[in-house]
Structure formats: C-alpha cells, structure tokens
Amino acid sequence: MKKAFTILFIVALAVMAAACGTQPDLPDTSKNTKGAKASGSDTLAQIKEKGEITIGMDDTLPPMEYRNDKNELIGFDIDFANALAKELGVKVKFVPSAWDGIIPGLDAKRFDIILSSMNVTDERKKKVDFVEYFGVGQILAVKAGNPLNIQSIEDVKGKVVGVQLGSTGETAVNSIDGIKEVKKYDLTTDVFNDMGLGRVDAAVIGEVVGRYYMTTKPGVFEVTGEAFNVQPMGIAVRKGDTELKDALEKAVQTVEDNGTLSKISEKWFGSDITKQ
C-alpha cells in the first residue's frame, strides 16, 4: 500500500513539473517605466509622425501672444514657436489656455509643450521640465504721473496691488510684507483696467508685458523703478519628455546662433532684449 502511494506521489510530481514546463512565457514587465516618463518618452516621435506640435499658451499677453483686430494670434512667442517648429520640421497648432490651468493642461496632454512667456521657478520645476531661453523680471506699473510716488517695492507697503492670478507677479507680491491688499485677476488687462478706475494703486507685471502696455497706452500708465526678481523664461515640457526637451534645446540654440531670435526681438520690442 505504502509502495503504491509512493509511486502515485512521484507520478503526480512529474505531471506537475511537465505542466509547469509548458506554461506560456509571460511578458517581462521589469523594464517598464511608470508615470510621466513612460507616457512622455515617445512625445517627440508622435510629433514627428503627425507633423505637428501642439503648444499651450495664454493668448492675452501682448506683445508675447495675443489676438489682433482680425482675431489672428500674433506676438513674440508666436514667431518664436514657428521658428522652433521649422527647426523640428513640423507645423504648429496653438491651443489657448487659461493661465491658472495651463500646467494641468500639459499634464493632461491637451498639448505637447507650453510656450507662453513662462518664468522658470523652483516651484514649477517640481511639475515640469524647462528649456530656457532668456531672462526677464517683474516691474511696477502705476498711473501716469505716479500720483502716489511709488518708486520701488518698498513703496507698495500699505497699498493695494494688482497681479494676474497664477503669475510670477503673484509670487513676487507674496514675498513683500506690509501690502494692504493683493487683488488677483484672471487677465493682465483686468489689472490695468482696475488701476485706471482707481481700485488698484500699483500692479506687479512681467516686464515685457508691462512695457508693451506702456507703449500702447502712453500717458495712461507708466513703469516705475527697476525690474526685480529677474528669472529666465522657459518652454515647459512634461517630466520625462527627455527626447523632446533635447530637440527643443537644440532648436533654441540654432535660432539664437543664426540671429532669428534677435530679429524677432527687434520686431516686437525695437531692440534685442534677449542679450540684456
């Protein structure tokens, strides 16, 4: 009896071993990546395949990106984006986005990159990777004639200051102590409108946008003091989009070296601010 049981046990083991040996090979998942790196690593290939790069931007920031009287999208960043796309060998599709939702839009893959005068900050670096181009700071804008004699950020203490929601101007204002009230607006134009109505004493605005407003509305607003919190601007790409980031860095370097970026700057600002 014991001998029969032993034989049956050995046979059972043999059958199990044979069965295990005939199991189909399973895919090796040990090399799979997770998150943004996995989903983002093929973005450049996808762009090349469809022949188009989609760019998220806030189209209310003249002279960087805005609509003209014919509702055409124009500006410094538009020309810059087209120059970069030419180097990549693709066309451009611009996707307007509210500023406070532009990084979530990139994460959600509504567009491939953000090119919208975005300052590079440590906080933003936690969410996206950047391809830097040139640096700009924040400026103080006041009513023409500067009735409150605001000359520097020290002078905005006890004052009402307007900023665009989610901008680096908002970040800069938050670091200033003693401000009476910070009013936040969805659009830069709304900041200036309220300043004109006397609801805001001063505005903290990105330098290129602020100086443009001064030229388009002479005698209404003016820039006071020197630029502060100077930071580089950058093209934002999703974390892990290494190949796309490298390709954009090469394209930026090319348009800098061949003088295209300088020509674009001279067109929109009357001088090459990229060399300052």
PyRosetta script that sets phi, psi and omega in degrees:
from pyrosetta import init, pose_from_sequence

init()
pose = pose_from_sequence("MKKAFTILFIVALAVMAAACGTQPDLPDTSKNTKGAKASGSDTLAQIKEKGEITIGMDDTLPPMEYRNDKNELIGFDIDFANALAKELGVKVKFVPSAWDGIIPGLDAKRFDIILSSMNVTDERKKKVDFVEYFGVGQILAVKAGNPLNIQSIEDVKGKVVGVQLGSTGETAVNSIDGIKEVKKYDLTTDVFNDMGLGRVDAAVIGEVVGRYYMTTKPGVFEVTGEAFNVQPMGIAVRKGDTELKDALEKAVQTVEDNGTLSKISEKWFGSDITKQ")
pose.set_psi(1, -48.8)
pose.set_omega(1, 179.3)
pose.set_phi(2, -61.1)
pose.set_psi(2, -39.3)
pose.set_omega(2, -178.9)
pose.set_phi(3, -64.4)
pose.set_psi(3, -40.2)
pose.set_omega(3, 179.7)
pose.set_phi(4, -64.9)
pose.set_psi(4, -40.5)
pose.set_omega(4, -179.6)
pose.set_phi(5, -64.3)
pose.set_psi(5, -40.5)
pose.set_omega(5, 179.4)
pose.set_phi(6, -62.3)
pose.set_psi(6, -41.6)
pose.set_omega(6, 179.9)
pose.set_phi(7, -64.4)
pose.set_psi(7, -43.3)
pose.set_omega(7, 179.1)
pose.set_phi(8, -62.5)
pose.set_psi(8, -39.5)
pose.set_omega(8, -179.7)
pose.set_phi(9, -63.9)
pose.set_psi(9, -42.1)
pose.set_omega(9, 179.7)
pose.set_phi(10, -65.4)
pose.set_psi(10, -40.6)
pose.set_omega(10, 179.2)
pose.set_phi(11, -62.7)
pose.set_psi(11, -42.6)
pose.set_omega(11, 179.9)
pose.set_phi(12, -61.1)
pose.set_psi(12, -42.9)
pose.set_omega(12, 178.3)
pose.set_phi(13, -62.2)
pose.set_psi(13, -39.6)
pose.set_omega(13, -179.5)
pose.set_phi(14, -64.5)
pose.set_psi(14, -41.5)
pose.set_omega(14, 179.1)
pose.set_phi(15, -63.6)
pose.set_psi(15, -42.8)
pose.set_omega(15, 179.3)
pose.set_phi(16, -62.5)
pose.set_psi(16, -42.8)
pose.set_omega(16, -179.8)
pose.set_phi(17, -63.7)
pose.set_psi(17, -40.6)
pose.set_omega(17, 179.7)
pose.set_phi(18, -65.6)
pose.set_psi(18, -40.1)
pose.set_omega(18, 179.5)
pose.set_phi(19, -62.7)
pose.set_psi(19, -43.0)
pose.set_omega(19, 179.4)
pose.set_phi(20, -62.5)
pose.set_psi(20, -36.3)
pose.set_omega(20, -178.1)
pose.set_phi(21, -70.0)
pose.set_psi(21, -19.0)
pose.set_omega(21, -178.4)
pose.set_phi(22, -101.0)
pose.set_psi(22, 6.5)
pose.set_omega(22, 177.9)
pose.set_phi(23, -64.5)
pose.set_psi(23, 138.7)
pose.set_omega(23, 178.6)
pose.set_phi(24, -65.1)
pose.set_psi(24, 147.4)
pose.set_omega(24, 177.9)
pose.set_phi(25, -66.5)
pose.set_psi(25, 135.8)
pose.set_omega(25, 178.5)
pose.set_phi(26, -94.9)
pose.set_psi(26, 149.4)
pose.set_omega(26, 179.7)
pose.set_phi(27, -64.2)
pose.set_psi(27, 142.4)
pose.set_omega(27, 179.0)
pose.set_phi(28, -81.3)
pose.set_psi(28, 110.4)
pose.set_omega(28, -179.3)
pose.set_phi(29, -98.8)
pose.set_psi(29, 5.7)
pose.set_omega(29, -175.7)
pose.set_phi(30, -68.1)
pose.set_psi(30, -21.6)
pose.set_omega(30, -177.1)
pose.set_phi(31, -98.8)
pose.set_psi(31, 1.5)
pose.set_omega(31, -180.0)
pose.set_phi(32, -67.4)
pose.set_psi(32, 142.1)
pose.set_omega(32, 174.3)
pose.set_phi(33, -101.0)
pose.set_psi(33, 166.1)
pose.set_omega(33, -175.7)
pose.set_phi(34, -123.0)
pose.set_psi(34, 160.8)
pose.set_omega(34, 171.2)
pose.set_phi(35, 67.2)
pose.set_psi(35, -146.2)
pose.set_omega(35, -172.9)
pose.set_phi(36, -63.7)
pose.set_psi(36, -33.2)
pose.set_omega(36, -176.2)
pose.set_phi(37, -63.3)
pose.set_psi(37, -42.9)
pose.set_omega(37, -179.4)
pose.set_phi(38, -68.0)
pose.set_psi(38, -45.1)
pose.set_omega(38, -176.1)
pose.set_phi(39, -76.2)
pose.set_psi(39, -24.1)
pose.set_omega(39, -174.6)
pose.set_phi(40, -95.6)
pose.set_psi(40, -15.4)
pose.set_omega(40, -171.1)
pose.set_phi(41, -66.8)
pose.set_psi(41, -19.6)
pose.set_omega(41, -177.9)
pose.set_phi(42, -106.8)
pose.set_psi(42, 13.4)
pose.set_omega(42, -177.4)
pose.set_phi(43, -61.2)
pose.set_psi(43, -43.9)
pose.set_omega(43, 179.8)
pose.set_phi(44, -60.1)
pose.set_psi(44, -43.3)
pose.set_omega(44, 178.8)
pose.set_phi(45, -61.6)
pose.set_psi(45, -39.8)
pose.set_omega(45, 179.3)
pose.set_phi(46, -65.7)
pose.set_psi(46, -40.9)
pose.set_omega(46, 178.2)
pose.set_phi(47, -61.7)
pose.set_psi(47, -45.7)
pose.set_omega(47, -180.0)
pose.set_phi(48, -63.3)
pose.set_psi(48, -39.3)
pose.set_omega(48, -177.1)
pose.set_phi(49, -65.7)
pose.set_psi(49, -43.7)
pose.set_omega(49, -179.1)
pose.set_phi(50, -87.1)
pose.set_psi(50, -10.1)
pose.set_omega(50, 177.5)
pose.set_phi(51, 70.6)
pose.set_psi(51, 26.8)
pose.set_omega(51, -175.6)
pose.set_phi(52, -154.1)
pose.set_psi(52, 138.2)
pose.set_omega(52, 173.6)
pose.set_phi(53, -112.9)
pose.set_psi(53, 129.7)
pose.set_omega(53, 179.3)
pose.set_phi(54, -96.2)
pose.set_psi(54, 133.1)
pose.set_omega(54, -173.2)
pose.set_phi(55, -123.9)
pose.set_psi(55, 122.3)
pose.set_omega(55, 176.3)
pose.set_phi(56, -84.3)
pose.set_psi(56, 136.0)
pose.set_omega(56, 177.5)
pose.set_phi(57, -158.5)
pose.set_psi(57, 154.7)
pose.set_omega(57, 172.3)
pose.set_phi(58, -88.3)
pose.set_psi(58, 113.8)
pose.set_omega(58, -173.0)
pose.set_phi(59, -90.4)
pose.set_psi(59, 31.4)
pose.set_omega(59, -179.9)
pose.set_phi(60, -123.1)
pose.set_psi(60, 28.0)
pose.set_omega(60, -173.6)
pose.set_phi(61, -122.0)
pose.set_psi(61, 68.3)
pose.set_omega(61, 177.1)
pose.set_phi(62, -65.4)
pose.set_psi(62, 143.8)
pose.set_omega(62, 4.4)
pose.set_phi(63, -93.3)
pose.set_psi(63, 13.6)
pose.set_omega(63, -175.0)
pose.set_phi(64, -77.0)
pose.set_psi(64, -46.8)
pose.set_omega(64, 175.9)
pose.set_phi(65, -158.8)
pose.set_psi(65, 120.3)
pose.set_omega(65, -178.2)
pose.set_phi(66, -163.3)
pose.set_psi(66, 173.7)
pose.set_omega(66, -178.6)
pose.set_phi(67, -101.0)
pose.set_psi(67, 134.5)
pose.set_omega(67, 176.0)
pose.set_phi(68, -86.6)
pose.set_psi(68, -172.4)
pose.set_omega(68, -177.2)
pose.set_phi(69, -62.3)
pose.set_psi(69, -21.4)
pose.set_omega(69, 178.8)
pose.set_phi(70, -96.0)
pose.set_psi(70, 10.8)
pose.set_omega(70, -178.3)
pose.set_phi(71, 64.8)
pose.set_psi(71, 22.7)
pose.set_omega(71, 176.0)
pose.set_phi(72, -85.6)
pose.set_psi(72, 140.8)
pose.set_omega(72, 179.3)
pose.set_phi(73, -82.3)
pose.set_psi(73, 117.4)
pose.set_omega(73, -178.3)
pose.set_phi(74, -135.2)
pose.set_psi(74, 170.6)
pose.set_omega(74, 175.6)
pose.set_phi(75, 136.5)
pose.set_psi(75, 175.0)
pose.set_omega(75, -179.1)
pose.set_phi(76, -56.8)
pose.set_psi(76, -51.9)
pose.set_omega(76, -176.3)
pose.set_phi(77, -67.1)
pose.set_psi(77, -27.3)
pose.set_omega(77, 177.3)
pose.set_phi(78, -65.8)
pose.set_psi(78, -48.0)
pose.set_omega(78, 178.0)
pose.set_phi(79, -63.8)
pose.set_psi(79, -40.9)
pose.set_omega(79, 179.9)
pose.set_phi(80, -62.8)
pose.set_psi(80, -45.2)
pose.set_omega(80, -179.6)
pose.set_phi(81, -62.5)
pose.set_psi(81, -42.0)
pose.set_omega(81, 179.2)
pose.set_phi(82, -65.1)
pose.set_psi(82, -36.3)
pose.set_omega(82, 177.3)
pose.set_phi(83, -65.8)
pose.set_psi(83, -40.3)
pose.set_omega(83, 178.5)
pose.set_phi(84, -67.7)
pose.set_psi(84, -41.6)
pose.set_omega(84, 179.5)
pose.set_phi(85, -61.9)
pose.set_psi(85, -37.0)
pose.set_omega(85, 177.6)
pose.set_phi(86, -60.5)
pose.set_psi(86, -40.7)
pose.set_omega(86, 178.3)
pose.set_phi(87, -67.2)
pose.set_psi(87, -31.9)
pose.set_omega(87, 178.4)
pose.set_phi(88, -80.9)
pose.set_psi(88, -14.1)
pose.set_omega(88, -179.8)
pose.set_phi(89, 78.3)
pose.set_psi(89, 29.5)
pose.set_omega(89, -179.5)
pose.set_phi(90, -134.4)
pose.set_psi(90, 171.6)
pose.set_omega(90, 174.7)
pose.set_phi(91, -93.7)
pose.set_psi(91, 171.8)
pose.set_omega(91, -178.1)
pose.set_phi(92, -117.2)
pose.set_psi(92, 139.5)
pose.set_omega(92, 169.2)
pose.set_phi(93, -124.9)
pose.set_psi(93, 118.8)
pose.set_omega(93, -179.7)
pose.set_phi(94, -91.0)
pose.set_psi(94, 136.5)
pose.set_omega(94, -179.4)
pose.set_phi(95, -120.7)
pose.set_psi(95, 102.1)
pose.set_omega(95, 179.6)
pose.set_phi(96, -60.8)
pose.set_psi(96, 141.2)
pose.set_omega(96, -179.1)
pose.set_phi(97, -148.6)
pose.set_psi(97, 141.5)
pose.set_omega(97, 172.8)
pose.set_phi(98, -61.8)
pose.set_psi(98, 140.7)
pose.set_omega(98, -172.9)
pose.set_phi(99, -60.4)
pose.set_psi(99, -41.8)
pose.set_omega(99, -175.7)
pose.set_phi(100, -71.5)
pose.set_psi(100, -8.3)
pose.set_omega(100, 178.1)
pose.set_phi(101, -118.6)
pose.set_psi(101, 14.0)
pose.set_omega(101, -171.9)
pose.set_phi(102, -75.0)
pose.set_psi(102, -37.4)
pose.set_omega(102, 177.4)
pose.set_phi(103, -70.9)
pose.set_psi(103, -44.4)
pose.set_omega(103, 172.9)
pose.set_phi(104, -56.4)
pose.set_psi(104, -34.6)
pose.set_omega(104, 177.7)
pose.set_phi(105, -64.4)
pose.set_psi(105, -37.4)
pose.set_omega(105, 176.4)
pose.set_phi(106, -65.7)
pose.set_psi(106, -45.4)
pose.set_omega(106, 179.2)
pose.set_phi(107, -61.0)
pose.set_psi(107, -34.4)
pose.set_omega(107, -179.8)
pose.set_phi(108, -81.8)
pose.set_psi(108, 1.7)
pose.set_omega(108, 178.5)
pose.set_phi(109, 64.3)
pose.set_psi(109, 33.5)
pose.set_omega(109, 171.8)
pose.set_phi(110, -71.1)
pose.set_psi(110, -22.6)
pose.set_omega(110, 176.5)
pose.set_phi(111, -152.4)
pose.set_psi(111, 166.7)
pose.set_omega(111, -175.2)
pose.set_phi(112, -82.8)
pose.set_psi(112, -37.2)
pose.set_omega(112, -178.2)
pose.set_phi(113, -144.6)
pose.set_psi(113, 169.3)
pose.set_omega(113, 169.9)
pose.set_phi(114, -114.9)
pose.set_psi(114, 124.4)
pose.set_omega(114, 172.6)
pose.set_phi(115, -131.8)
pose.set_psi(115, 94.7)
pose.set_omega(115, -171.2)
pose.set_phi(116, -155.4)
pose.set_psi(116, 49.9)
pose.set_omega(116, 177.9)
pose.set_phi(117, 53.9)
pose.set_psi(117, 39.4)
pose.set_omega(117, -177.3)
pose.set_phi(118, -85.1)
pose.set_psi(118, 122.1)
pose.set_omega(118, 175.9)
pose.set_phi(119, -72.4)
pose.set_psi(119, 143.1)
pose.set_omega(119, 177.9)
pose.set_phi(120, -82.9)
pose.set_psi(120, 120.1)
pose.set_omega(120, 178.2)
pose.set_phi(121, -128.9)
pose.set_psi(121, 159.7)
pose.set_omega(121, 178.8)
pose.set_phi(122, -62.0)
pose.set_psi(122, -37.0)
pose.set_omega(122, -179.2)
pose.set_phi(123, -65.9)
pose.set_psi(123, -43.1)
pose.set_omega(123, 179.8)
pose.set_phi(124, -70.1)
pose.set_psi(124, -29.9)
pose.set_omega(124, 178.7)
pose.set_phi(125, -63.8)
pose.set_psi(125, -22.2)
pose.set_omega(125, 177.3)
pose.set_phi(126, -71.2)
pose.set_psi(126, -22.3)
pose.set_omega(126, -174.2)
pose.set_phi(127, -105.7)
pose.set_psi(127, -31.7)
pose.set_omega(127, -176.6)
pose.set_phi(128, -139.3)
pose.set_psi(128, 166.1)
pose.set_omega(128, 170.5)
pose.set_phi(129, -101.6)
pose.set_psi(129, 153.8)
pose.set_omega(129, -175.3)
pose.set_phi(130, -123.2)
pose.set_psi(130, 146.0)
pose.set_omega(130, 165.2)
pose.set_phi(131, -110.9)
pose.set_psi(131, 109.2)
pose.set_omega(131, -172.8)
pose.set_phi(132, -81.6)
pose.set_psi(132, 149.3)
pose.set_omega(132, 170.7)
pose.set_phi(133, -122.4)
pose.set_psi(133, -85.9)
pose.set_omega(133, 179.0)
pose.set_phi(134, -131.4)
pose.set_psi(134, 166.1)
pose.set_omega(134, -172.2)
pose.set_phi(135, -101.1)
pose.set_psi(135, 143.3)
pose.set_omega(135, 173.4)
pose.set_phi(136, -138.5)
pose.set_psi(136, 161.4)
pose.set_omega(136, -179.6)
pose.set_phi(137, -117.2)
pose.set_psi(137, -166.3)
pose.set_omega(137, 175.7)
pose.set_phi(138, -102.3)
pose.set_psi(138, 151.5)
pose.set_omega(138, 176.9)
pose.set_phi(139, -130.4)
pose.set_psi(139, 160.4)
pose.set_omega(139, 173.1)
pose.set_phi(140, -98.9)
pose.set_psi(140, 125.4)
pose.set_omega(140, 175.7)
pose.set_phi(141, -110.6)
pose.set_psi(141, 138.6)
pose.set_omega(141, -179.4)
pose.set_phi(142, -137.7)
pose.set_psi(142, 171.5)
pose.set_omega(142, 175.0)
pose.set_phi(143, -63.1)
pose.set_psi(143, 149.8)
pose.set_omega(143, 178.3)
pose.set_phi(144, -56.4)
pose.set_psi(144, 137.4)
pose.set_omega(144, -177.0)
pose.set_phi(145, 90.5)
pose.set_psi(145, -12.9)
pose.set_omega(145, 177.7)
pose.set_phi(146, 46.4)
pose.set_psi(146, 62.9)
pose.set_omega(146, -174.7)
pose.set_phi(147, -59.8)
pose.set_psi(147, -25.6)
pose.set_omega(147, -179.4)
pose.set_phi(148, -96.7)
pose.set_psi(148, 4.8)
pose.set_omega(148, 177.6)
pose.set_phi(149, 53.3)
pose.set_psi(149, 50.2)
pose.set_omega(149, 176.9)
pose.set_phi(150, -88.2)
pose.set_psi(150, 114.4)
pose.set_omega(150, -175.6)
pose.set_phi(151, -111.9)
pose.set_psi(151, -19.4)
pose.set_omega(151, -177.9)
pose.set_phi(152, -156.5)
pose.set_psi(152, 176.8)
pose.set_omega(152, -179.1)
pose.set_phi(153, -65.7)
pose.set_psi(153, -21.3)
pose.set_omega(153, 176.1)
pose.set_phi(154, -65.2)
pose.set_psi(154, -29.0)
pose.set_omega(154, -175.6)
pose.set_phi(155, -81.6)
pose.set_psi(155, -6.1)
pose.set_omega(155, 179.0)
pose.set_phi(156, -88.7)
pose.set_psi(156, -1.4)
pose.set_omega(156, 175.6)
pose.set_phi(157, -64.8)
pose.set_psi(157, 131.9)
pose.set_omega(157, -177.6)
pose.set_phi(158, 82.0)
pose.set_psi(158, 5.9)
pose.set_omega(158, -177.3)
pose.set_phi(159, -111.5)
pose.set_psi(159, 165.7)
pose.set_omega(159, 174.2)
pose.set_phi(160, -95.8)
pose.set_psi(160, 122.6)
pose.set_omega(160, -174.4)
pose.set_phi(161, -118.5)
pose.set_psi(161, 134.5)
pose.set_omega(161, 178.8)
pose.set_phi(162, -104.1)
pose.set_psi(162, 142.1)
pose.set_omega(162, 178.3)
pose.set_phi(163, -144.1)
pose.set_psi(163, 161.2)
pose.set_omega(163, 172.8)
pose.set_phi(164, -83.6)
pose.set_psi(164, 134.5)
pose.set_omega(164, -178.9)
pose.set_phi(165, -60.3)
pose.set_psi(165, 129.5)
pose.set_omega(165, 176.7)
pose.set_phi(166, 81.3)
pose.set_psi(166, 3.4)
pose.set_omega(166, -178.2)
pose.set_phi(167, -89.1)
pose.set_psi(167, 169.1)
pose.set_omega(167, 174.8)
pose.set_phi(168, -70.6)
pose.set_psi(168, -19.3)
pose.set_omega(168, 172.5)
pose.set_phi(169, -62.8)
pose.set_psi(169, -39.9)
pose.set_omega(169, 177.1)
pose.set_phi(170, -62.8)
pose.set_psi(170, -43.0)
pose.set_omega(170, 178.2)
pose.set_phi(171, -61.8)
pose.set_psi(171, -42.8)
pose.set_omega(171, -179.5)
pose.set_phi(172, -63.4)
pose.set_psi(172, -43.4)
pose.set_omega(172, -179.4)
pose.set_phi(173, -64.0)
pose.set_psi(173, -37.7)
pose.set_omega(173, -178.8)
pose.set_phi(174, -64.5)
pose.set_psi(174, -17.6)
pose.set_omega(174, 179.5)
pose.set_phi(175, -91.4)
pose.set_psi(175, -1.2)
pose.set_omega(175, -179.1)
pose.set_phi(176, -99.8)
pose.set_psi(176, 123.8)
pose.set_omega(176, 179.7)
pose.set_phi(177, -83.7)
pose.set_psi(177, 149.1)
pose.set_omega(177, 169.6)
pose.set_phi(178, 89.9)
pose.set_psi(178, 4.2)
pose.set_omega(178, 177.4)
pose.set_phi(179, -70.0)
pose.set_psi(179, 135.5)
pose.set_omega(179, -178.3)
pose.set_phi(180, -65.3)
pose.set_psi(180, -47.1)
pose.set_omega(180, -179.4)
pose.set_phi(181, -157.4)
pose.set_psi(181, 140.0)
pose.set_omega(181, 173.7)
pose.set_phi(182, -109.0)
pose.set_psi(182, 117.5)
pose.set_omega(182, 177.4)
pose.set_phi(183, -99.1)
pose.set_psi(183, 129.2)
pose.set_omega(183, -175.8)
pose.set_phi(184, -111.0)
pose.set_psi(184, 136.7)
pose.set_omega(184, -175.1)
pose.set_phi(185, -128.6)
pose.set_psi(185, 151.7)
pose.set_omega(185, 177.8)
pose.set_phi(186, -69.5)
pose.set_psi(186, -35.0)
pose.set_omega(186, -175.9)
pose.set_phi(187, -122.9)
pose.set_psi(187, 146.7)
pose.set_omega(187, 176.3)
pose.set_phi(188, -61.6)
pose.set_psi(188, -37.2)
pose.set_omega(188, 179.6)
pose.set_phi(189, -60.3)
pose.set_psi(189, -34.0)
pose.set_omega(189, 178.8)
pose.set_phi(190, -66.8)
pose.set_psi(190, -34.1)
pose.set_omega(190, 177.4)
pose.set_phi(191, -61.4)
pose.set_psi(191, -48.8)
pose.set_omega(191, -178.6)
pose.set_phi(192, -66.6)
pose.set_psi(192, -37.3)
pose.set_omega(192, 178.5)
pose.set_phi(193, -61.6)
pose.set_psi(193, -44.4)
pose.set_omega(193, 179.4)
pose.set_phi(194, -69.6)
pose.set_psi(194, -30.8)
pose.set_omega(194, 175.4)
pose.set_phi(195, -65.4)
pose.set_psi(195, -40.4)
pose.set_omega(195, 178.3)
pose.set_phi(196, -63.4)
pose.set_psi(196, -29.4)
pose.set_omega(196, 179.7)
pose.set_phi(197, -87.0)
pose.set_psi(197, -0.4)
pose.set_omega(197, 178.1)
pose.set_phi(198, 82.6)
pose.set_psi(198, 12.0)
pose.set_omega(198, -179.9)
pose.set_phi(199, -86.7)
pose.set_psi(199, -15.2)
pose.set_omega(199, -179.7)
pose.set_phi(200, -130.0)
pose.set_psi(200, 133.1)
pose.set_omega(200, -179.0)
pose.set_phi(201, -81.6)
pose.set_psi(201, -33.1)
pose.set_omega(201, -179.0)
pose.set_phi(202, -155.6)
pose.set_psi(202, 160.3)
pose.set_omega(202, 177.5)
pose.set_phi(203, -127.4)
pose.set_psi(203, 140.5)
pose.set_omega(203, 172.3)
pose.set_phi(204, -103.3)
pose.set_psi(204, 115.2)
pose.set_omega(204, -170.7)
pose.set_phi(205, -132.4)
pose.set_psi(205, 149.6)
pose.set_omega(205, 172.7)
pose.set_phi(206, -56.2)
pose.set_psi(206, 140.5)
pose.set_omega(206, -170.8)
pose.set_phi(207, -57.6)
pose.set_psi(207, -47.9)
pose.set_omega(207, -175.2)
pose.set_phi(208, -66.4)
pose.set_psi(208, -38.3)
pose.set_omega(208, 179.1)
pose.set_phi(209, -70.0)
pose.set_psi(209, -44.3)
pose.set_omega(209, -178.9)
pose.set_phi(210, -61.7)
pose.set_psi(210, -45.0)
pose.set_omega(210, -178.5)
pose.set_phi(211, -67.9)
pose.set_psi(211, -31.6)
pose.set_omega(211, 176.9)
pose.set_phi(212, -65.0)
pose.set_psi(212, -42.8)
pose.set_omega(212, 178.4)
pose.set_phi(213, -61.6)
pose.set_psi(213, -35.0)
pose.set_omega(213, 179.9)
pose.set_phi(214, -64.0)
pose.set_psi(214, -35.5)
pose.set_omega(214, -178.9)
pose.set_phi(215, -78.4)
pose.set_psi(215, -29.2)
pose.set_omega(215, -178.7)
pose.set_phi(216, -85.2)
pose.set_psi(216, -20.0)
pose.set_omega(216, 179.7)
pose.set_phi(217, -128.2)
pose.set_psi(217, 61.2)
pose.set_omega(217, -178.7)
pose.set_phi(218, -63.1)
pose.set_psi(218, 139.6)
pose.set_omega(218, 179.9)
pose.set_phi(219, 81.6)
pose.set_psi(219, 1.1)
pose.set_omega(219, 179.3)
pose.set_phi(220, -108.9)
pose.set_psi(220, -49.7)
pose.set_omega(220, 177.6)
pose.set_phi(221, -128.7)
pose.set_psi(221, 164.5)
pose.set_omega(221, 175.9)
pose.set_phi(222, -150.7)
pose.set_psi(222, 157.7)
pose.set_omega(222, 176.3)
pose.set_phi(223, -92.1)
pose.set_psi(223, 136.5)
pose.set_omega(223, 179.2)
pose.set_phi(224, -125.2)
pose.set_psi(224, 143.5)
pose.set_omega(224, 179.6)
pose.set_phi(225, 74.3)
pose.set_psi(225, -169.5)
pose.set_omega(225, -178.1)
pose.set_phi(226, -101.6)
pose.set_psi(226, 157.8)
pose.set_omega(226, 175.4)
pose.set_phi(227, -64.2)
pose.set_psi(227, 145.7)
pose.set_omega(227, -180.0)
pose.set_phi(228, -137.1)
pose.set_psi(228, 169.4)
pose.set_omega(228, -177.5)
pose.set_phi(229, 51.5)
pose.set_psi(229, 47.2)
pose.set_omega(229, -178.7)
pose.set_phi(230, -67.7)
pose.set_psi(230, 128.2)
pose.set_omega(230, -179.1)
pose.set_phi(231, -138.8)
pose.set_psi(231, 152.0)
pose.set_omega(231, 175.9)
pose.set_phi(232, -70.2)
pose.set_psi(232, 152.1)
pose.set_omega(232, 170.2)
pose.set_phi(233, -94.1)
pose.set_psi(233, 155.7)
pose.set_omega(233, -176.8)
pose.set_phi(234, -147.8)
pose.set_psi(234, 155.0)
pose.set_omega(234, 170.5)
pose.set_phi(235, -88.0)
pose.set_psi(235, 123.9)
pose.set_omega(235, -177.4)
pose.set_phi(236, -91.7)
pose.set_psi(236, 133.0)
pose.set_omega(236, 173.8)
pose.set_phi(237, -126.6)
pose.set_psi(237, 158.5)
pose.set_omega(237, 179.7)
pose.set_phi(238, -65.5)
pose.set_psi(238, 148.3)
pose.set_omega(238, 174.9)
pose.set_phi(239, -55.6)
pose.set_psi(239, 130.3)
pose.set_omega(239, 178.8)
pose.set_phi(240, 94.2)
pose.set_psi(240, -7.9)
pose.set_omega(240, 177.9)
pose.set_phi(241, -81.6)
pose.set_psi(241, 59.8)
pose.set_omega(241, -171.7)
pose.set_phi(242, -64.3)
pose.set_psi(242, -44.2)
pose.set_omega(242, -177.7)
pose.set_phi(243, -65.2)
pose.set_psi(243, -40.3)
pose.set_omega(243, 178.3)
pose.set_phi(244, -66.6)
pose.set_psi(244, -43.0)
pose.set_omega(244, 178.7)
pose.set_phi(245, -59.5)
pose.set_psi(245, -45.2)
pose.set_omega(245, 179.8)
pose.set_phi(246, -63.2)
pose.set_psi(246, -40.7)
pose.set_omega(246, -179.7)
pose.set_phi(247, -66.3)
pose.set_psi(247, -38.7)
pose.set_omega(247, 179.1)
pose.set_phi(248, -69.5)
pose.set_psi(248, -38.9)
pose.set_omega(248, 177.6)
pose.set_phi(249, -60.8)
pose.set_psi(249, -41.3)
pose.set_omega(249, 178.2)
pose.set_phi(250, -65.1)
pose.set_psi(250, -41.2)
pose.set_omega(250, -179.8)
pose.set_phi(251, -66.3)
pose.set_psi(251, -42.0)
pose.set_omega(251, 178.0)
pose.set_phi(252, -60.6)
pose.set_psi(252, -44.6)
pose.set_omega(252, 179.7)
pose.set_phi(253, -61.5)
pose.set_psi(253, -38.2)
pose.set_omega(253, -179.7)
pose.set_phi(254, -65.5)
pose.set_psi(254, -47.0)
pose.set_omega(254, -178.1)
pose.set_phi(255, -71.4)
pose.set_psi(255, -21.3)
pose.set_omega(255, 172.3)
pose.set_phi(256, -74.1)
pose.set_psi(256, -47.6)
pose.set_omega(256, -175.6)
pose.set_phi(257, -67.3)
pose.set_psi(257, -35.4)
pose.set_omega(257, -176.4)
pose.set_phi(258, -89.1)
pose.set_psi(258, 3.3)
pose.set_omega(258, 174.9)
pose.set_phi(259, 87.1)
pose.set_psi(259, -1.2)
pose.set_omega(259, -178.8)
pose.set_phi(260, -62.9)
pose.set_psi(260, -42.7)
pose.set_omega(260, -178.8)
pose.set_phi(261, -63.9)
pose.set_psi(261, -39.0)
pose.set_omega(261, 178.2)
pose.set_phi(262, -64.1)
pose.set_psi(262, -40.8)
pose.set_omega(262, 179.5)
pose.set_phi(263, -64.8)
pose.set_psi(263, -39.3)
pose.set_omega(263, 178.4)
pose.set_phi(264, -64.4)
pose.set_psi(264, -41.6)
pose.set_omega(264, 178.8)
pose.set_phi(265, -63.4)
pose.set_psi(265, -44.5)
pose.set_omega(265, 179.8)
pose.set_phi(266, -63.3)
pose.set_psi(266, -34.6)
pose.set_omega(266, 179.0)
pose.set_phi(267, -63.2)
pose.set_psi(267, -42.8)
pose.set_omega(267, -172.0)
pose.set_phi(268, -96.9)
pose.set_psi(268, -22.0)
pose.set_omega(268, -177.0)
pose.set_phi(269, -121.6)
pose.set_psi(269, -8.5)
pose.set_omega(269, -179.2)
pose.set_phi(270, 80.3)
pose.set_psi(270, -0.9)
pose.set_omega(270, 177.1)
pose.set_phi(271, -157.7)
pose.set_psi(271, 169.4)
pose.set_omega(271, -179.0)
pose.set_phi(272, -91.5)
pose.set_psi(272, 90.9)
pose.set_omega(272, -179.1)
pose.set_phi(273, -75.9)
pose.set_psi(273, -10.9)
pose.set_omega(273, -179.6)
pose.set_phi(274, -71.9)
pose.set_psi(274, -14.4)
pose.set_omega(274, -178.0)
pose.set_phi(275, -100.0)
pose.set_psi(275, -0.2)
pose.set_omega(275, -177.6)
pose.set_phi(276, -75.0)
pose.dump_pdb("model.pdb")
